[in-house]
């Protein structure tokens, strides 16, 4: 439900969205030819956790000028959870469920605003 809502909101605001079913798919997408402005990372993804996927993405970036902002989306909201995200290489953190405005403000602060689609 959170994923569907986030996708719809992002697309309505002009963002192009790619989905990964698990952490391995997320790492593979970043390692591929696609360019991403932002990764929204669920830290509790199957196969490879969001924490481990972030570590792997940061390893792929090592020695390059590339740094993709990664924002964790998690149901955990304790201070130690935020610290764990930052220690894994995650740039920012938002807890679920989140307010749409708070979520979109965070996205805009990372990638900038997009024109709002009039047909969505």
Buried (B, 14 or more C-beta within 10 A) or exposed (E): EEEEEBBEBBBBBEBEEEEBEBBBBBBBBBEEEEEBEBBBBBBBBEBBBBBBBBBBBBEBBEEEEEEBBBBBBBEBEEEEBBEBBEEBBBBBBBBBEBEEEEBBEBBEEBBEEBEEEEEE
